[in-house]
Amino acid sequence: SRFGKKFYSCDAYPKCKFVVNHEPVAGRCEKCQFGLLLKRNMAAGIKYQCADKKCSHMQKLL
């Protein structure tokens, strides 16, 4: 980014509007079954957050 932070987007960036700040990981959300998770380094260890903005469910395992 222009501020020096790492971000992730699809191959068609900037036409593609999907952009996230956390590392994307292939996997399924336990709650909504969305096919992409975000790897989050939390104080309690690594957790995975659903990449769907409508859900944002956190889970410990892939």
N, C-alpha and C positions, 0 to 999 in steps of 0.2 A: 504494500500500500504506500501511499505517499508519505505516511508517517513512520515507515519502517517496520510496521507489524506484518506478520505473515497472515495470509488469508488463502482460502481454498474456494475454487469456483469450477464450473464445468468447462469443457474444452472450447466452447463458443464465446467465452468472456471477451469483450464486455456486452455482447448481444444477449447472452444468458444472464438473467437477473439473480440466479442462485449463488450466493456468496456466504461463507461461514468463516468464523475466526478460529474454530477448533478443528483438530484433525478429523476428517471423516473416516469412518470404518464401516466395512460391509457387515451387515447383520440385520436382524429383525427386532423391532420394538416389541416388548412383551405385551404392551397394552393395545396398540393400534395396528401392529404388524407392518408399519412403514419400513421400507427396505434400506434405510441408511441411519447410522448412529454417529454421534460425535463423541470423541474421546475427551474426557474432562479429568484433569488432575485436581482432585479435591483433598482437603486436609485428612479425610478418612481413607484416602487411597484413590485409585483410578475408578471412575464410574463412566457409564455410557449413557448419553442423553439422546432421545429421539430427535431427529433432524426436522421433523414436521412441526412447524410453528404452532399448529393447533393442539398438539399433544405435549411435547417437551417432557415426557416421562423419563425418569432416571432409573437405571438398573445397574447392578454390579457386574453381571456376566453377559457375554455375548450370547 
